[in-house]
Amino acid sequence: MLWPGDEPWPVCREPHEPGSEGYAPEDIRAARAAGVWPRSRPWPGAGSPGEAGPTPFMGLAQFFDRDVPGLAAGPGGADLVQLLRCPRTHGPHLERRYLLRWRPAAQTERADRFLATAPEVPLLRW
């Protein structure tokens, strides 16, 4: 995902449901490459990571209006939309939180530097 290097990565600051186990992002990638299901791991320490603090959102997709016919312009004529999701669950019904970030594509394409790697959480619930 194109992200200007001088802009902070968004984080979810809502309370998260505690977890007992999850999947490490590197295990998920290796298992997909091998065509198998990843093994789960226990949450490190007591409770779940980030339970008392913010959790970085995961970048899911970005769409430029030039690539998606009929994509409506965003606020202020923004022509790039980025979809992010909190990897943790919220509330008793394990809801997900999503974030749409609209911006002018030129703001991202012409950035002086880019964020090389988005932050990852140690484990994901699945």
Summary of the structure (lengths in Angstrom):
residues: 126
radius of gyration: 16.6
end to end distance: 22.1
largest distance: 48.1
contacts: 307
relative contact order: 0.31
helix: 14%
strand: 26%
